[in-house]
């Protein structure tokens, strides 16, 4: 780790400052919206716009980098972010904020892509895992630090808008002055949603649901806090608790996920998250009850994202990694885009409890769907699964792809595509997949093309993974 920090500290320092700036603007707008009297439904549009911009940036920025290069894109988007953070205070209305949030989401997506490509290029095969772990930890520290800085000024004034603007401007200095050369950048091929879903239905559905959970927790957390009358200190502590819970739980749950059926862990964690939400709604508990609930829900939600990526990775070929990461991030982005809008509508319909109801329902749906999927596909042996790798929901395609590739480097040898399959009937394969017959499946995940491929079978080969030659479309 010492070697990683010595070689990548300019990048990590820049990312830390970027995350502080981004973390402050999200919480600050939620609080300032309440001060300005902006309705919850209008604030939900503001918060959703960021995720729309982030999704748009993930699709367009790679082309921009190819045309003009990393440095120009990085500097231009950074300048826009710094300017937007100041303009927020000058135009305190929800329409202007929505446009600005869309723009800043686009810009942050672009600077993350650029920074992650530099970080990935600076790491060797031996240090990539440590570099990715350091990257995730730095992101979490940045967000938590942002919540602390929320208490140094009055959210009704200008200071709290100036601080993130300055920090973001400073973030580019160590990165742009780094001796690390700009890496080569290639366009990521696309995998069709059908092929991605065939590879892992649970991965696709789970990533979509977790996108909604994340955008609700992080996008609407400050809006909810302002609506129920929490102080600035209490709101910042609430948001920080969500991230701290995720940071603390990631590593022990990651260790556990490499030793059990990951679907069981997905079911357990999402069910626990739903129960925590229900307990808070029924029992309350004041500010300490709120912080405990936030830490537990955040501690469940963050590892679930990494866990679902790891589970999906178990059914992917190395050649499909980049395409799959792009598709998964797009699915997650769609869920994130819808999350704040639905939360805002629920809060308008059933009151402030709608915030927690939304999170609890999505967690419960994931638990139920994961439990059902366990009846449709036999579990892969633990020694044939890839390693768990920690990744933040704010990471872009490049970081996700690097994490998936790194996780597969420790994967056991898998059956070859041309391995002969036993001559069994569809009924016999159904029985084998459900564990009622002691029969080895023809592919890596226990599915037969005749019985289970409608749910899980991958297009193009018999390994349970999408074929590299499958037709692709956007996503």
C-alpha positions, -999 to 999 in steps of 0.1 A, spaced: 0 0 0 29 23 7 41 20 -29 6 27 -42 3 59 -21 37 71 -31 30 67 -68 -7 78 -69 -10 104 -41 -16 133 -65 -45 115 -81 -59 104 -47 -55 139 -33 -74 154 -62 -101 128 -59 -104 135 -22 -110 172 -29 -134 165 -56 -155 142 -33 -155 169 -6 -168 194 -31 -194 171 -45 -205 159 -10 -210 194 2 -231 206 -28 -255 177 -25 -262 182 12 -261 220 10 -288 222 -17 -311 199 3 -308 223 33 -309 255 13 -340 243 -6 -359 241 27 -347 276 36 -358 290 2 -392 273 6 -388 251 -24 -414 222 -24 -402 186 -18 -415 175 -52 -395 203 -69 -364 194 -49 -368 158 -61 -364 171 -97 -333 190 -87 -317 160 -71 -327 137 -99 -311 160 -124 -276 153 -111 -281 116 -118 -294 124 -153 -263 144 -160 -240 118 -146 -257 92 -168 -254 115 -198 -217 122 -191 -209 85 -189 -221 81 -225 -207 113 -240 -174 121 -222 -154 91 -236 -160 105 -271 -149 139 -259 -117 125 -245 -109 107 -277 -113 139 -297 -94 165 -275 -76 144 -249 -77 139 -211 -61 171 -200 -84 195 -220 -116 176 -210 -105 174 -174 -97 212 -172 -128 223 -190 -152 202 -169 -134 212 -137 -138 249 -145 -176 244 -152 -180 226 -118 -163 254 -99 -185 280 -117 -217 261 -111 -210 258 -74 -210 296 -71 -240 301 -94 -262 280 -71 -262 307 -45 -270 334 -71 -300 317 -85 -319 300 -57 -349 286 -76 -356 250 -85 -356 254 -123 -322 270 -123 -309 244 -98 -322 216 -119 -303 228 -150 -272 234 -129 -274 200 -113 -278 184 -147 -246 202 -159 -226 195 -127 -236 158 -129 -223 156 -164 -191 173 -154 -184 152 -123 -190 121 -144 -164 133 -169 -137 142 -143 -143 109 -125 -138 90 -158 -106 109 -165 -92 105 -129 -101 68 -129 -84 62 -162 -52 78 -149 -54 58 -117 -59 26 -135 -31 33 -159 -7 41 -130 -13 8 -113 4 -25 -121 -13 -59 -120 3 -64 -86 -9 -31 -71 -43 -26 -89 -63 -41 -60 -46 -18 -35 -51 12 -57 -88 5 -61 -92 0 -24 -74 33 -17 -96 50 -43 -128 38 -26 -116 47 9 -106 82 -3 -140 87 -18 -158 78 14 -134 100 35 -142 129 11 -179 126 15 -177 123 53 -153 153 54 -178 173 34 -205 167 61 -181 181 87 -175 212 66 -212 218 64 -210 231 100 -185 259 94 -209 284 78 -246 294 75 -264 275 47 -284 306 40 -253 325 31 -226 322 4 -196 307 23 -207 271 20 -210 275 -17 -176 291 -20 -157 264 -1 -166 235 -24 -159 257 -54 -124 265 -41 -118 228 -32 -128 216 -66 -105 242 -83 -76 230 -61 -84 194 -68 -71 197 -104 -37 211 -94 -20 179 -81 -36 158 -109 -26 181 -138 9 187 -124 15 150 -119 42 134 -140 19 105 -148 13 106 -186 -23 106 -199 -33 70 -207 -46 57 -240 -84 57 -241 -105 33 -261 -142 34 -268 -160 7 -248 -181 -17 -268 -217 -22 -258 -235 -54 -247 -272 -56 -253 -294 -55 -222 -308 -89 -232 -274 -105 -231 -266 -88 -198 -298 -100 -183 -293 -135 -196 -259 -136 -179 -273 -125 -146 -310 -116 -140 -303 -109 -103 -274 -87 -111 -294 -65 -135 -325 -62 -113 -305 -57 -82 -283 -30 -96 -314 -12 -109 -331 -14 -74 -299 -3 -56 -296 27 -80 -329 38 -66 -318 32 -30 -286 51 -34 -301 81 -51 -328 82 -24 -304 79 5 -278 103 -8 -298 126 -31 -328 131 -9 -313 126 26 -308 163 32 -341 172 17 -359 148 41 -338 161 70 -348 197 62 -385 187 58 -386 170 93 -369 200 109 -334 186 116 -306 211 123 -277 215 100 -255 195 124 -280 167 126 -285 165 88 -247 164 82 -244 137 109 -272 117 93 -256 118 58 -222 110 72 -236 80 91 -248 65 59 -213 66 43 -195 56 75 -217 25 78 -209 16 42 -172 20 48 -172 -1 80 -193 -30 66 -178 -33 31 -147 -53 41 -161 -79 65 -191 -85 42 -167 -87 13 -147 -114 32 -179 -133 38 -191 -131 2 -161 -150 -10 -171 -180 13 -208 -184 8 -234 -184 -19 -236 -146 -28 -274 -148 -34 -279 -159 3 -259 -128 14 -279 -105 -10 -311 -119 5 -299 -116 41 -285 -80 37 -315 -66 17 -339 -82 42 -320 -68 71 -321 -33 54 -359 -36 51 -363 -46 87 -341 -17 99 -363 7 80 -394 -8 94 -380 -7 129 -372 30 126 -406 39 112 -423 20 141 -400 29 170 -382 61 160 -356 67 187 -347 104 183 -314 115 167 -294 85 180 -320 61 166 -318 80 133 -280 78 132 -281 41 140 -307 34 113 -287 54 88 -254 36 96 -271 2 93 -290 10 61 -258 25 46 -238 -4 59 -261 -27 40 -266 -7 8 -230 0 0 -218 -36 2 -249 -48 -17 -238 -28 -47 -203 -44 -47 -218 -78 -40 -242 -76 -70 -213 -66 -92 -192 -95 -79 -221 -120 -85 -227 -107 -120 -189 -110 -126 -191 -147 -119 -210 -152 -152 -189 -130 -174 -160 -137 -198 -129 -115 -196 -137 -103 -231 -171 -90 -221 -159 -71 -190 -159 -36 -205 -192 -40 -222 -208 -55 -191 -195 -27 -168 -210 -1 -192 -243 -18 -193 -245 -23 -155 -236 14 -149 -264 24 -173 -289 2 -155 -278 17 -122 -281 52 -137 -317 46 -147 -326 35 -112 -307 65 -97 -326 89 -121 -360 76 -109 -352 73 -72 -355 110 -61 -386 116 -83 -404 87 -67 -393 97 -32 -405 133 -38 -439 120 -50 -442 96 -20 -433 123 5 -460 145 -11 -486 117 -9 -479 100 25 -458 125 43 -421 126 52 -422 89 60 -423 83 23 -386 87 22 -381 56 44 -410 37 28 -393 39 -6 -359 26 7 -376 -2 27 -398 -13 -2 -369 -15 -26 -348 -35 -1 -377 -59 5 -382 -63 -33 -345 -72 -37 -347 -97 -9 -378 -114 -24 -364 -115 -59 -330 -128 -47 -348 -156 -28 -368 -165 -59 -337 -166 -81 -322 -192 -58 -349 -215 -69 -341 -209 -106 -303 -214 -108 -280 -237 -89 -253 -221 -69 -218 -220 -83 -192 -236 -62 -174 -210 -41 -140 -220 -55 -152 -212 -90 -163 -176 -82 -143 -144 -86 -131 -124 -57 -151 -97 -40 -138 -62 -48 -150 -31 -30 -163 -3 -53 -183 28 -46 -216 36 -63 -201 69 -74 -175 51 -95 -177 52 -133 -174 25 -159 -136 25 -159 -133 18 -122 -160 -9 -124 -143 -26 -153 -110 -25 -135 -126 -40 -103 -143 -68 -123 -111 -76 -141 -91 -76 -109 -116 -99 -92 -114 -124 -120 -76 -127 -117 -81 -149 -86 -109 -169 -102 -105 -207 -105 -102 -224 -139 -137 -226 -154 -151 -252 -179 -142 -245 -215 -168 -235 -239 -163 -266 -260 -166 -290 -230 -190 -318 -239 -223 -317 -221 -239 -349 -207 -269 -362 -227 -297 -354 -203 -333 -344 -209 -347 -309 -200 -365 -324 -171 -334 -340 -157 -315 -306 -160 -344 -289 -142 -341 -314 -114 -303 -310 -113 -305 -272 -112 -329 -273 -83 -307 -297 -64 -331 -327 -66 -308 -349 -86 -271 -355 -82 -262 -345 -118 -234 -321 -129 -247 -292 -150 -235 -286 -185 -224 -251 -178 -207 -230 -151 -239 -219 -134 -260 -250 -135 -285 -240 -162 -297 -259 -192 -305 -242 -225 -339 -259 -226 -350 -254 -190 -335 -223 -175 -321 -201 -203 -353 -181 -204 -342 -169 -170 -304 -172 -168 -288 -188 -198 -263 -167 -217 -266 -162 -254 -241 -178 -276 -223 -205 -256 -227 -231 -229 -207 -215 -201 -235 -194 -187 -218 -163 -201 -228 -141 -230 -210 -149 -262 -184 -123 -274 -200 -126 -308 -235 -118 -297 -252 -89 -314 -249 -57 -294 -269 -25 -290 -266 5 -268 -264 -1 -231 
